[in-house]
Amino acid sequence: MEVHHHMLRLQSPLPERYTAASPDDLCARIAAAKDALGDRLFVLGHHYQRDEIIRFADARGDSFRLSVLAQQRPEADYIVFCGVHFMAESADILTGDHQAVVLPDLNAGCSMADMADLDEVEEAWAALAEVTDIERVVPITYMNSSAALKAFVGRHGGAVCTSTNARAVLQWALGEGPGRGGGRGDQVLFFPDQHLGRNTGVAMGYDLDDMRVWDPRQELGGLTEAECKQATFLLWRGHCSIHQRFRPEQIEAFRAEHPDGIVVVHPEVPHETARIADQVGSTEYIVKAVASAPAGSTIAVGTEIHLVNRLAAEHPDKTVVSLDPLVCPCSTMNRIDLPHLAWALEELVEGRVVNRISVDPETAEWARVALQRMLDIT
């Protein structure tokens, strides 16, 4: 039985020399540890991390880009991933056996990734196999999922997708657009984020009638046998608690105040919000969209607040605001702080690898199959 990191607090409290230290002291110690480790260390900072952590990142980006960059650093013995659990797993899957991936706080999980676990997905697959031709169902998992789920998808002929390439991967699964056939399958089981699946399917030309939400807490996902057979998209009932909060009313309010404003949102927002935004794209897409908007633009961004605030600071010639004036930081991303980073690095200097995230070889092998399919498609 897989034990979920969010169900128990795995991170033991830090010693007082970290918890009681001032930010300036911690910054000096982090810098010293980075110097001592040199090229043996590679620090990755996800876009949603706080500024004081991002300043120590050797690379910043979205989860997949950072994992690929880690893969291109074979000389680094230690990959310190300032992000969340599934990201560190992906980095471990893609990097060499001689490299250790470290997550500075083991309690940095992802609530969306935790909404689909292997047992539930296997149950869903078995239930579907009784009512539909399971050979024609292609499982697709979003990058924001556990290594176990990526491996499940690898074993069952499916692929991983990112928010950037979800459309290409779904077109591959279904054979390019409604009614054309000839694809790998007739149906897709998409998890864990229903919104990314729905928004991408609609962009491909499918309509909402082609989609059903699979609720893992209900018998047969809460669907009839007919719905299971007829739905092109079976969307797992999962979501990101940050992106779920962006609403159409927020866009309307922003446009009333800024008629020439630009609204850019992440594809994890609900469909009714994505439908009326000006642009929809991944975190990397949002970074580029803000950079390429003309000077003087006012841009409302629907994503995590640390990234929005950083974009505002980096583009003083533009007005960049959060689409949701009350948005909170991602609480699990926010767990990685100066004390935890200082602790993890100082332990590495002493030759002790703490909080190592390692994926067992068989899971890693099948997860790599699913990731490789994604890369071959895109």
C-alpha positions as a Markdown table, in Angstrom:
| # | Residue | x | y | z |
|---|---|---|---|---|
| 1 | Met | 0.0 | 0.0 | 0.0 |
| 2 | Glu | 1.4 | 3.4 | -1.0 |
| 3 | Val | 1.6 | 5.8 | 1.9 |
| 4 | His | 0.7 | 9.3 | 1.1 |
| 5 | His | 3.1 | 12.0 | 2.2 |
| 6 | His | 0.1 | 14.4 | 2.9 |
| 7 | Met | -1.4 | 12.1 | 5.4 |
| 8 | Leu | 1.4 | 12.1 | 7.9 |
| 9 | Arg | 3.9 | 14.9 | 8.7 |
| 10 | Leu | 7.1 | 13.3 | 7.4 |
| 11 | Gln | 9.3 | 16.4 | 8.0 |
| 12 | Ser | 10.8 | 16.4 | 11.4 |
| 13 | Pro | 11.1 | 19.8 | 13.0 |
| 14 | Leu | 14.4 | 21.7 | 12.3 |
| 15 | Pro | 17.1 | 22.3 | 14.9 |
| 16 | Glu | 16.9 | 25.7 | 16.6 |
| 17 | Arg | 20.0 | 26.9 | 14.7 |
| 18 | Tyr | 17.8 | 27.1 | 11.7 |
| 19 | Thr | 14.4 | 28.1 | 13.1 |
| 20 | Ala | 15.9 | 30.9 | 15.3 |
| 21 | Ala | 18.3 | 32.3 | 12.7 |
| 22 | Ser | 17.7 | 35.6 | 11.0 |
| 23 | Pro | 17.0 | 35.7 | 7.2 |
| 24 | Asp | 20.4 | 37.5 | 6.6 |
| 25 | Asp | 22.2 | 34.8 | 8.6 |
| 26 | Leu | 20.4 | 32.0 | 6.7 |
| 27 | Cys | 21.1 | 33.7 | 3.3 |
| 28 | Ala | 24.8 | 33.9 | 4.2 |
| 29 | Arg | 24.9 | 30.2 | 5.2 |
| 30 | Ile | 23.1 | 29.1 | 2.1 |
| 31 | Ala | 25.5 | 31.1 | -0.1 |
| 32 | Ala | 28.5 | 29.5 | 1.8 |
| 33 | Ala | 27.1 | 26.0 | 1.4 |
| 34 | Lys | 26.5 | 26.6 | -2.4 |
| 35 | Asp | 30.1 | 27.8 | -2.7 |
| 36 | Ala | 31.4 | 24.8 | -0.8 |
| 37 | Leu | 29.5 | 22.3 | -3.0 |
| 38 | Gly | 30.2 | 24.1 | -6.3 |
| 39 | Asp | 29.3 | 22.1 | -9.4 |
| 40 | Arg | 28.3 | 19.1 | -7.3 |
| 41 | Leu | 25.1 | 21.0 | -6.5 |
| 42 | Phe | 22.3 | 22.1 | -8.8 |
| 43 | Val | 19.4 | 24.0 | -7.2 |
| 44 | Leu | 16.1 | 24.1 | -9.1 |
| 45 | Gly | 13.4 | 26.7 | -8.3 |
| 46 | His | 9.8 | 26.3 | -9.5 |
| 47 | His | 8.1 | 29.5 | -10.7 |
| 48 | Tyr | 5.7 | 29.4 | -7.7 |
| 49 | Gln | 8.5 | 29.5 | -5.0 |
| 50 | Arg | 9.0 | 32.5 | -2.8 |
| 51 | Asp | 11.4 | 35.2 | -4.0 |
| 52 | Glu | 14.0 | 34.5 | -1.2 |
| 53 | Ile | 14.2 | 30.9 | -2.5 |
| 54 | Ile | 14.2 | 31.8 | -6.2 |
| 55 | Arg | 17.3 | 34.0 | -5.7 |
| 56 | Phe | 19.3 | 30.9 | -4.8 |
| 57 | Ala | 18.0 | 28.8 | -7.7 |
| 58 | Asp | 20.5 | 27.9 | -10.5 |
| 59 | Ala | 17.6 | 27.5 | -12.8 |
| 60 | Arg | 13.9 | 28.4 | -12.6 |
| 61 | Gly | 11.0 | 27.2 | -14.6 |
| 62 | Asp | 8.1 | 24.8 | -14.6 |
| 63 | Ser | 8.4 | 21.3 | -13.3 |
| 64 | Phe | 9.1 | 19.5 | -16.5 |
| 65 | Arg | 11.7 | 22.1 | -17.8 |
| 66 | Leu | 13.5 | 21.9 | -14.5 |
| 67 | Ser | 13.6 | 18.1 | -14.6 |
| 68 | Val | 15.1 | 18.1 | -18.1 |
| 69 | Leu | 17.7 | 20.7 | -17.0 |
| 70 | Ala | 18.7 | 18.4 | -14.2 |
| 71 | Gln | 19.1 | 15.6 | -16.7 |
| 72 | Gln | 21.6 | 17.8 | -18.6 |
| 73 | Arg | 23.8 | 18.2 | -15.5 |
| 74 | Pro | 25.4 | 14.8 | -15.0 |
| 75 | Glu | 28.3 | 16.4 | -13.0 |
| 76 | Ala | 25.8 | 17.5 | -10.2 |
| 77 | Asp | 25.8 | 14.8 | -7.5 |
| 78 | Tyr | 22.9 | 16.6 | -5.7 |
| 79 | Ile | 19.8 | 18.1 | -7.3 |
| 80 | Val | 18.0 | 20.2 | -4.7 |
| 81 | Phe | 14.4 | 20.7 | -6.0 |
| 82 | Cys | 12.6 | 23.7 | -4.5 |
| 83 | Gly | 9.1 | 22.6 | -5.5 |
| 84 | Val | 6.8 | 19.8 | -4.5 |
| 85 | His | 7.0 | 16.0 | -4.2 |
| 86 | Phe | 5.9 | 15.0 | -7.7 |
| 87 | Met | 8.5 | 17.3 | -9.3 |
| 88 | Ala | 11.3 | 15.8 | -7.2 |
| 89 | Glu | 10.1 | 12.3 | -8.3 |
| 90 | Ser | 10.2 | 13.4 | -12.0 |
| 91 | Ala | 13.7 | 14.7 | -11.5 |
| 92 | Asp | 14.8 | 11.4 | -9.9 |
| 93 | Ile | 13.3 | 9.5 | -12.8 |
| 94 | Leu | 15.1 | 11.5 | -15.4 |
| 95 | Thr | 18.5 | 11.9 | -13.7 |
| 96 | Gly | 21.3 | 9.3 | -13.3 |
| 97 | Asp | 21.6 | 6.8 | -10.5 |
| 98 | His | 24.7 | 8.6 | -9.2 |
| 99 | Gln | 22.5 | 11.7 | -8.6 |
| 100 | Ala | 20.5 | 12.3 | -5.5 |
| 101 | Val | 17.3 | 14.4 | -5.6 |
| 102 | Val | 16.6 | 16.3 | -2.4 |
| 103 | Leu | 13.3 | 18.0 | -1.4 |
| 104 | Pro | 14.0 | 20.5 | 1.4 |
| 105 | Asp | 10.7 | 20.0 | 3.1 |
| 106 | Leu | 9.0 | 16.6 | 2.8 |
| 107 | Asn | 5.6 | 18.1 | 3.6 |
| 108 | Ala | 5.7 | 20.0 | 0.3 |
| 109 | Gly | 3.1 | 17.9 | -1.5 |
| 110 | Cys | 0.6 | 18.9 | -4.2 |
| 111 | Ser | -3.1 | 18.6 | -3.3 |
| 112 | Met | -4.1 | 18.1 | -7.0 |
| 113 | Ala | -1.5 | 15.3 | -7.5 |
| 114 | Asp | -3.0 | 13.7 | -4.3 |
| 115 | Met | -6.5 | 13.7 | -5.7 |
| 116 | Ala | -5.7 | 10.6 | -7.9 |
| 117 | Asp | -3.8 | 7.7 | -6.3 |
| 118 | Leu | -2.7 | 4.4 | -7.8 |
| 119 | Asp | -5.3 | 2.3 | -6.0 |
| 120 | Glu | -8.2 | 4.5 | -7.2 |
| 121 | Val | -7.0 | 4.7 | -10.7 |
| 122 | Glu | -6.5 | 0.9 | -10.9 |
| 123 | Glu | -10.1 | 0.5 | -9.5 |
| 124 | Ala | -11.4 | 2.9 | -12.2 |
| 125 | Trp | -9.6 | 1.0 | -14.9 |
| 126 | Ala | -11.0 | -2.4 | -13.7 |
| 127 | Ala | -14.5 | -1.0 | -13.5 |
| 128 | Leu | -14.3 | 0.5 | -17.0 |
| 129 | Ala | -12.9 | -2.7 | -18.4 |
| 130 | Glu | -16.2 | -4.4 | -17.4 |
| 131 | Val | -18.4 | -2.0 | -19.4 |
| 132 | Thr | -16.2 | -0.7 | -22.3 |
| 133 | Asp | -13.5 | -2.0 | -24.6 |
| 134 | Ile | -10.5 | -1.1 | -22.4 |
| 135 | Glu | -8.1 | -1.6 | -25.3 |
| 136 | Arg | -9.6 | 1.5 | -26.8 |
| 137 | Val | -9.2 | 3.6 | -23.7 |
| 138 | Val | -6.0 | 5.6 | -23.5 |
| 139 | Pro | -4.9 | 6.8 | -20.0 |
| 140 | Ile | -3.3 | 10.2 | -20.0 |
| 141 | Thr | -1.8 | 11.7 | -16.8 |
| 142 | Tyr | -0.8 | 15.3 | -16.3 |
| 143 | Met | 2.8 | 15.9 | -15.2 |
| 144 | Asn | 1.3 | 17.0 | -11.8 |
| 145 | Ser | 0.9 | 13.4 | -10.6 |
| 146 | Ser | 2.8 | 10.8 | -8.7 |
| 147 | Ala | 5.5 | 8.6 | -10.3 |
| 148 | Ala | 3.2 | 5.6 | -9.6 |
| 149 | Leu | 0.5 | 7.1 | -11.9 |
| 150 | Lys | 3.0 | 7.9 | -14.6 |
| 151 | Ala | 4.1 | 4.3 | -14.5 |
| 152 | Phe | 0.5 | 3.1 | -14.6 |
| 153 | Val | 0.0 | 5.1 | -17.8 |
| 154 | Gly | 3.3 | 3.8 | -19.2 |
| 155 | Arg | 2.1 | 0.2 | -18.7 |
| 156 | His | -1.3 | 0.8 | -20.2 |
| 157 | Gly | -0.2 | 2.4 | -23.5 |
| 158 | Gly | -0.8 | 6.0 | -22.5 |
| 159 | Ala | 1.4 | 9.0 | -22.1 |
| 160 | Val | 2.2 | 11.9 | -19.7 |
| 161 | Cys | 1.3 | 15.5 | -20.8 |
| 162 | Thr | 2.2 | 19.0 | -19.6 |
| 163 | Ser | 0.0 | 22.0 | -19.8 |
| 164 | Thr | 2.0 | 23.1 | -22.9 |
| 165 | Asn | 1.6 | 19.9 | -24.9 |
| 166 | Ala | -1.7 | 18.5 | -23.6 |
| 167 | Arg | -3.4 | 19.2 | -26.9 |
| 168 | Ala | -0.8 | 17.3 | -29.0 |
| 169 | Val | -0.9 | 14.4 | -26.6 |
| 170 | Leu | -4.7 | 14.2 | -26.6 |
| 171 | Gln | -4.7 | 14.4 | -30.4 |
| 172 | Trp | -2.3 | 11.5 | -30.5 |
| 173 | Ala | -4.5 | 9.5 | -28.1 |
| 174 | Leu | -7.7 | 10.1 | -30.1 |
| 175 | Gly | -6.3 | 10.4 | -33.7 |
| 176 | Glu | -6.6 | 14.1 | -34.4 |
| 177 | Gly | -10.0 | 15.6 | -33.8 |
| 178 | Pro | -13.6 | 14.5 | -33.5 |
| 179 | Gly | -14.9 | 11.7 | -35.6 |
| 180 | Arg | -11.7 | 11.0 | -37.6 |
| 181 | Gly | -10.9 | 7.7 | -36.0 |
| 182 | Gly | -7.6 | 6.0 | -36.7 |
| 183 | Gly | -6.1 | 7.1 | -33.4 |
| 184 | Arg | -4.8 | 4.9 | -30.7 |
| 185 | Gly | -8.2 | 4.9 | -29.0 |
| 186 | Asp | -11.8 | 6.1 | -28.9 |
| 187 | Gln | -11.7 | 7.3 | -25.3 |
| 188 | Val | -9.3 | 9.0 | -22.9 |
| 189 | Leu | -9.1 | 8.6 | -19.1 |
| 190 | Phe | -7.5 | 11.9 | -18.1 |
| 191 | Phe | -6.2 | 12.6 | -14.6 |
| 192 | Pro | -5.8 | 14.2 | -12.1 |
| 193 | Asp | -6.9 | 17.7 | -13.3 |
| 194 | Gln | -10.3 | 17.8 | -14.8 |
| 195 | His | -10.0 | 21.5 | -16.0 |
| 196 | Leu | -6.9 | 20.9 | -18.1 |
| 197 | Gly | -8.6 | 18.0 | -19.8 |
| 198 | Arg | -11.9 | 19.9 | -20.4 |
| 199 | Asn | -10.2 | 23.1 | -21.6 |
| 200 | Thr | -7.9 | 21.2 | -24.0 |
| 201 | Gly | -10.7 | 19.0 | -25.3 |
| 202 | Val | -12.9 | 22.1 | -26.1 |
| 203 | Ala | -9.9 | 23.8 | -27.8 |
| 204 | Met | -9.6 | 20.6 | -30.0 |
| 205 | Gly | -13.3 | 21.0 | -31.1 |
| 206 | Tyr | -15.0 | 18.6 | -28.8 |
| 207 | Asp | -18.0 | 19.9 | -26.8 |
| 208 | Leu | -18.9 | 19.4 | -23.2 |
| 209 | Asp | -21.4 | 16.6 | -24.1 |
| 210 | Asp | -18.3 | 14.5 | -25.1 |
| 211 | Met | -17.0 | 14.7 | -21.5 |
| 212 | Arg | -17.9 | 13.1 | -18.2 |
| 213 | Val | -16.4 | 13.6 | -14.8 |
| 214 | Trp | -15.2 | 10.4 | -13.1 |
| 215 | Asp | -15.7 | 10.7 | -9.3 |
| 216 | Pro | -13.5 | 8.0 | -7.7 |
| 217 | Arg | -15.6 | 8.1 | -4.5 |
| 218 | Gln | -18.7 | 6.7 | -6.4 |
| 219 | Glu | -19.5 | 3.4 | -7.9 |
| 220 | Leu | -18.5 | 3.4 | -11.6 |
| 221 | Gly | -17.3 | 7.0 | -11.1 |
| 222 | Gly | -20.9 | 8.1 | -10.5 |
| 223 | Leu | -21.7 | 7.4 | -14.2 |
| 224 | Thr | -24.1 | 5.1 | -16.0 |
| 225 | Glu | -22.7 | 2.3 | -18.2 |
| 226 | Ala | -23.9 | 4.2 | -21.3 |
| 227 | Glu | -22.0 | 7.3 | -20.2 |
| 228 | Cys | -18.9 | 5.3 | -19.7 |
| 229 | Lys | -19.2 | 3.9 | -23.2 |
| 230 | Gln | -20.1 | 7.1 | -24.9 |
| 231 | Ala | -17.9 | 9.7 | -23.3 |
| 232 | Thr | -14.8 | 10.6 | -25.4 |
| 233 | Phe | -13.2 | 12.2 | -22.3 |
| 234 | Leu | -13.5 | 10.6 | -18.9 |
| 235 | Leu | -12.1 | 13.4 | -16.7 |
| 236 | Trp | -10.9 | 12.5 | -13.2 |
| 237 | Arg | -12.5 | 14.6 | -10.5 |
| 238 | Gly | -9.4 | 16.6 | -9.4 |
| 239 | His | -8.4 | 20.2 | -9.5 |
| 240 | Cys | -5.8 | 22.7 | -8.3 |
| 241 | Ser | -7.1 | 24.6 | -5.4 |
| 242 | Ile | -5.3 | 27.8 | -6.5 |
| 243 | His | -6.5 | 27.8 | -10.1 |
| 244 | Gln | -10.0 | 26.7 | -9.3 |
| 245 | Arg | -10.6 | 30.1 | -7.6 |
| 246 | Phe | -10.3 | 32.1 | -10.8 |
| 247 | Arg | -13.9 | 33.0 | -11.9 |
| 248 | Pro | -15.5 | 34.7 | -15.0 |
| 249 | Glu | -16.8 | 37.5 | -12.7 |
| 250 | Gln | -13.2 | 38.5 | -12.0 |
| 251 | Ile | -12.4 | 38.8 | -15.7 |
| 252 | Glu | -15.6 | 40.9 | -16.1 |
| 253 | Ala | -14.6 | 43.2 | -13.2 |
| 254 | Phe | -11.1 | 43.6 | -14.6 |
| 255 | Arg | -12.3 | 44.5 | -18.1 |
| 256 | Ala | -14.8 | 47.0 | -16.8 |
| 257 | Glu | -11.9 | 48.8 | -15.2 |
| 258 | His | -9.3 | 48.2 | -17.9 |
| 259 | Pro | -11.1 | 47.9 | -21.3 |
| 260 | Asp | -7.8 | 47.5 | -23.1 |
| 261 | Gly | -6.4 | 45.1 | -20.5 |
| 262 | Ile | -5.1 | 41.6 | -21.3 |
| 263 | Val | -6.3 | 38.5 | -19.4 |
| 264 | Val | -3.9 | 35.5 | -19.3 |
| 265 | Val | -4.8 | 32.4 | -17.4 |
| 266 | His | -3.4 | 28.9 | -16.7 |
| 267 | Pro | -5.4 | 26.0 | -18.3 |
| 268 | Glu | -6.0 | 24.6 | -14.8 |
| 269 | Val | -8.7 | 27.3 | -14.3 |
| 270 | Pro | -12.4 | 26.3 | -14.7 |
| 271 | His | -13.7 | 26.2 | -18.3 |
| 272 | Glu | -16.1 | 29.1 | -18.0 |
| 273 | Thr | -13.1 | 31.3 | -16.9 |
| 274 | Ala | -10.7 | 30.0 | -19.6 |
| 275 | Arg | -13.4 | 30.5 | -22.3 |
| 276 | Ile | -13.5 | 34.3 | -21.9 |
| 277 | Ala | -9.8 | 34.9 | -21.2 |
| 278 | Asp | -7.6 | 36.5 | -23.9 |
| 279 | Gln | -4.9 | 33.9 | -23.6 |
| 280 | Val | -4.6 | 30.5 | -21.9 |
| 281 | Gly | -1.3 | 28.8 | -21.3 |
| 282 | Ser | 1.2 | 27.1 | -19.0 |
| 283 | Thr | 3.4 | 29.0 | -16.5 |
| 284 | Glu | 6.2 | 29.2 | -19.1 |
| 285 | Tyr | 3.6 | 30.6 | -21.6 |
| 286 | Ile | 2.4 | 33.2 | -19.0 |
| 287 | Val | 6.0 | 34.3 | -18.4 |
| 288 | Lys | 6.5 | 34.8 | -22.2 |
| 289 | Ala | 3.1 | 36.5 | -22.7 |
| 290 | Val | 3.8 | 39.1 | -20.0 |
| 291 | Ala | 7.3 | 39.7 | -21.5 |
| 292 | Ser | 6.0 | 40.2 | -25.0 |
| 293 | Ala | 3.0 | 42.4 | -24.1 |
| 294 | Pro | 3.6 | 46.0 | -25.2 |
| 295 | Ala | 5.0 | 48.5 | -22.7 |
| 296 | Gly | 2.2 | 50.3 | -20.9 |
| 297 | Ser | -0.1 | 47.2 | -21.0 |
| 298 | Thr | -2.3 | 46.2 | -18.0 |
| 299 | Ile | -2.3 | 42.5 | -17.6 |
| 300 | Ala | -4.4 | 40.4 | -15.3 |
| 301 | Val | -2.8 | 37.0 | -14.6 |
| 302 | Gly | -4.7 | 33.9 | -13.4 |
| 303 | Thr | -2.0 | 31.8 | -11.6 |
| 304 | Glu | -0.1 | 31.5 | -8.4 |
| 305 | Ile | 0.6 | 34.8 | -6.7 |
| 306 | His | 4.4 | 34.5 | -6.2 |
| 307 | Leu | 4.8 | 34.2 | -10.0 |
| 308 | Val | 2.4 | 37.1 | -10.6 |
| 309 | Asn | 4.2 | 39.4 | -8.1 |
| 310 | Arg | 7.6 | 38.4 | -9.6 |
| 311 | Leu | 6.4 | 39.2 | -13.1 |
| 312 | Ala | 5.1 | 42.6 | -11.9 |
| 313 | Ala | 8.5 | 43.4 | -10.4 |
| 314 | Glu | 10.4 | 42.2 | -13.5 |
| 315 | His | 8.3 | 44.4 | -15.8 |
| 316 | Pro | 8.1 | 47.8 | -14.3 |
| 317 | Asp | 7.0 | 49.3 | -17.7 |
| 318 | Lys | 3.7 | 47.2 | -17.4 |
| 319 | Thr | 1.0 | 46.8 | -14.8 |
| 320 | Val | 0.7 | 43.2 | -13.9 |
| 321 | Val | -2.0 | 42.2 | -11.4 |
| 322 | Ser | -3.5 | 39.0 | -10.1 |
| 323 | Leu | -6.9 | 38.3 | -11.6 |
| 324 | Asp | -8.1 | 37.3 | -8.1 |
| 325 | Pro | -7.4 | 40.2 | -5.7 |
| 326 | Leu | -7.7 | 37.7 | -2.8 |
| 327 | Val | -5.5 | 34.9 | -4.2 |
| 328 | Cys | -3.3 | 33.0 | -1.7 |
| 329 | Pro | 0.1 | 31.5 | -2.3 |
| 330 | Cys | 0.2 | 27.8 | -3.0 |
| 331 | Ser | 0.6 | 26.6 | 0.6 |
| 332 | Thr | 2.6 | 23.5 | -0.3 |
| 333 | Met | 5.0 | 25.4 | -2.6 |
| 334 | Asn | 5.3 | 27.9 | 0.2 |
| 335 | Arg | 6.7 | 25.3 | 2.6 |
| 336 | Ile | 10.2 | 25.5 | 1.1 |
| 337 | Asp | 11.7 | 28.4 | 3.1 |
| 338 | Leu | 15.2 | 29.7 | 4.0 |
| 339 | Pro | 15.5 | 27.5 | 7.2 |
| 340 | His | 14.7 | 24.3 | 5.2 |
| 341 | Leu | 17.0 | 25.2 | 2.3 |
| 342 | Ala | 19.9 | 26.1 | 4.6 |
| 343 | Trp | 19.4 | 22.8 | 6.6 |
| 344 | Ala | 19.3 | 20.7 | 3.4 |
| 345 | Leu | 22.4 | 22.3 | 1.9 |
| 346 | Glu | 24.5 | 22.3 | 5.2 |
| 347 | Glu | 23.7 | 18.6 | 5.6 |
| 348 | Leu | 25.0 | 18.0 | 2.0 |
| 349 | Val | 28.2 | 19.9 | 2.9 |
| 350 | Glu | 28.7 | 17.4 | 5.7 |
| 351 | Gly | 28.1 | 14.5 | 3.3 |
| 352 | Arg | 24.6 | 13.6 | 4.6 |
| 353 | Val | 21.9 | 13.4 | 2.0 |
| 354 | Val | 18.6 | 14.3 | 3.8 |
| 355 | Asn | 15.1 | 14.1 | 2.3 |
| 356 | Arg | 16.2 | 12.1 | -0.7 |
| 357 | Ile | 13.3 | 11.4 | -3.1 |
| 358 | Ser | 13.9 | 8.2 | -4.9 |
| 359 | Val | 11.5 | 6.3 | -7.2 |
| 360 | Asp | 11.9 | 2.5 | -7.3 |
| 361 | Pro | 13.5 | 1.2 | -10.5 |
| 362 | Glu | 10.4 | -0.6 | -11.9 |
| 363 | Thr | 8.2 | 2.4 | -11.3 |
| 364 | Ala | 10.9 | 4.7 | -12.8 |
| 365 | Glu | 11.2 | 2.5 | -15.9 |
| 366 | Trp | 7.5 | 2.5 | -16.7 |
| 367 | Ala | 7.2 | 6.3 | -15.9 |
| 368 | Arg | 10.1 | 6.9 | -18.3 |
| 369 | Val | 8.1 | 4.9 | -21.0 |
| 370 | Ala | 5.2 | 7.3 | -20.5 |
| 371 | Leu | 7.4 | 10.4 | -20.5 |
| 372 | Gln | 9.2 | 9.2 | -23.6 |
| 373 | Arg | 5.9 | 8.7 | -25.4 |
| 374 | Met | 5.1 | 12.3 | -24.6 |
| 375 | Leu | 8.4 | 13.4 | -26.0 |
| 376 | Asp | 8.0 | 11.3 | -29.2 |
| 377 | Ile | 4.5 | 12.8 | -29.8 |
| 378 | Thr | 5.6 | 16.4 | -29.3 |
